[in-house]
Amino acid sequence: GSGDDDGHDVVWEMSLEKPLPAARKFGRFRPAKKEREYPFTPRPVNRRNRSNHLLPKSDMRILIVLLALLLLPVFVIGHSWVFKTRIEPRLAGRAHKSLVRAGVKQASVSMIYMDATIEGVVSDLDARAAAAAAVEGIEGVRVSQGGNLIVVPARVDAEVIGNTQLTLSGWLPDERTMNELVKLITNYRPDIVVETKKLRVSPFVRTGEKSNVALTSRHRLVKPVLDMIKVLPSLVIEKSGEGYIVRGYLPSETLRDGVIDALQSNPAGLPIDFTKLVVTTYVDSATFTKTNALVAFLKSYFQAPVPGTFSVEGDASPQLAADATLEMEAAWLSLLRGVSGSARIDARLTIHPSVYHLPGRKLESVVTEGWLTPLLSAVDKTQIFFGADTASLESQEEMKLACIAPTIIASGPEARVLVGSFTDVLAGKSPMARARAEAVKDRLVALGVDAEQIEVVAYGPAPVESADAEEQKHIACRVEMLVR
């Protein structure tokens, strides 16, 4: 409606009490003339009272802002709830599957919105980087450096080169752990050179299941390496100048002390170096380490004027090379049975007729000054021959003794001469051999030599190269003189 003459707004109200006027022929509706009764009754409204019913536009804006602020936490909480209950578990599940496909053991994923923290165990450092890359490839997921908690178990591979060099490879958590490993190895094998250029260091490596633990000889990283460089028990005795060097590996201090005592008991007082004889627990057992047979053998072996060489390693054949008599050979081989077990004994012995024939023997005779060389030249290894089946001296042998007697007398009363007969290699010891030695002594006494200066002994078989029985029998028919 429109306002009236007084400036009031006219509100038209429809009264349904009277019917609307009928439409004209063309269907257009025209209001009735003013003088007619209107179907709408106007009601005046005062403009000044309008503010009592409607808010101003500025107040409406404030209200909308306040409503938005009140509803914002609701929207945030709702969005967070949806992300936590639906989206985040779905992303964590996809990340977990990616870790499993990447070969991560004990894999676990925790999400804080889009930031993933991944845990697990992989075989090497390259696999660790690949697992993190697989998770970061998921849309909506990111892994920071601090969120990659995947660890790599420490690993050490070893290769022995020439039994004197050990090359290590793998990875350890830090330099300190590497130094601990090298120290454990060198304490066990001081003679081995450890190469660590192929050994990598990373803070993501663990020596324990989830954390680093100190290395010991029984640690899973150390024990296989020590087992690899574990050596057989061994003992090697070698000549070095005027003395001997003893080296090897023994399992106990008791056995080492026994070896040292046995070798130091040699009558010649030979210098012996034991610094390379090492005692360590990482030595395999062997027959000679389980009994006292080795110490008993060495004590007998080093009673020789000049002991030979000896070596034994594990349960292999013991090897010895020395000068000996038949009696010494039999005693040594008997004692070595407890050392070698069932292994064959490799004995390279030079057999001499008696201990007086052994090289390096010391003279017991006290000879007048200046006469030792003439005495040795005249007497030592002088041979007196006899005919077969007789103990009578021939004339030429008596003349030989007549030339020797003055030298013995001039050497002084403390000079001692051995007169010995050789055992027949075929017949063994016989009364005839003893009678021949006594005949030589009697002839020297008759020529003026004091009987106390002459000692009759029995030698073993004379060393002969010929296999002819007659030749061997002829050589046995003799007496040999030595300066004692």
Secondary structure, DSSP 8 states (H G I E B T S, - for coil): ----TTS-EEEEEE-TTS------TT-------TTS--SEEEEEE-GGGGGGTS--HHHHHHHHHHHHHHHHHHHHHHHHHHIIIIIHHHHHHHHHHHHHHTT-EEEEEEEETTEEEEEEE-SSHHHHHHHHHHHHTSTT-B--GGGEEEEEE-EEEEEEETTTEEEEEEEES-HHHHHHHHHHHHHH-TT-EEEEEEEEE-TTEESSSSS-----TTSTTHHHHHHHT-B--EEEEEEETTEEEEEEEES-HHHHHHHHHHHHT-TT---EEEEEEEE-S-B---HHHHSSHHHHHHHHHTTSSS--EEEEETTS--EEEEEE-HHHHHHHHHHHHHHHTTS--EEEEEE-SSGGGSTT--------TT-HHHHHHHHTTEEEE--TT-----HHHHHHHHHHHHHHHHT-TT--EEEEEEEBTTTBS-HHHHHHHHHHHHHHHHTT--GGGEEEEEEEE---S---HHHHHHHHSEEEEEE-
